[in-house]
Amino acid sequence: MESSKRRREKSRSKLSSTQEVLYQREFKKADRAAGYKTTGIC
């Protein structure tokens, strides 16, 4: 039961990380549109 739980968390983290990248791109676009200079957080 433990291993299945771990597997599920792994896939969840993978999904969230992909969403994070997409959100970062959107934020960068929004920042550029607003005229802000983006500082590299990554």
C-alpha positions in Angstrom: 0.0 0.0 0.0 2.9 2.4 0.8 4.5 2.0 -2.7 1.2 2.8 -4.5 0.8 5.9 -2.3 4.4 7.0 -3.2 3.8 6.4 -6.9 0.7 8.6 -6.8 2.5 11.4 -5.1 5.3 11.2 -7.7 2.9 11.6 -10.6 1.1 14.4 -8.7 4.4 16.3 -8.2 5.3 15.8 -11.9 1.9 17.3 -12.9 2.3 20.2 -10.5 5.8 20.9 -11.8 4.6 21.0 -15.4 1.8 23.4 -14.4 4.4 25.5 -12.6 6.4 25.9 -15.8 3.3 26.9 -17.7 2.3 29.4 -15.0 5.8 30.8 -15.0 5.6 31.4 -18.8 2.3 33.1 -18.4 3.6 35.3 -15.6 6.6 36.2 -17.7 4.3 37.2 -20.6 2.2 39.2 -18.3 5.2 40.9 -16.8 6.5 41.9 -20.2 3.1 43.2 -21.2 3.0 45.3 -18.0 6.5 46.6 -18.8 8.3 44.9 -15.9 11.8 43.5 -16.3 11.7 39.8 -15.2 14.5 38.7 -12.8 15.6 35.1 -13.3 14.1 33.2 -10.4 14.9 29.8 -11.9 
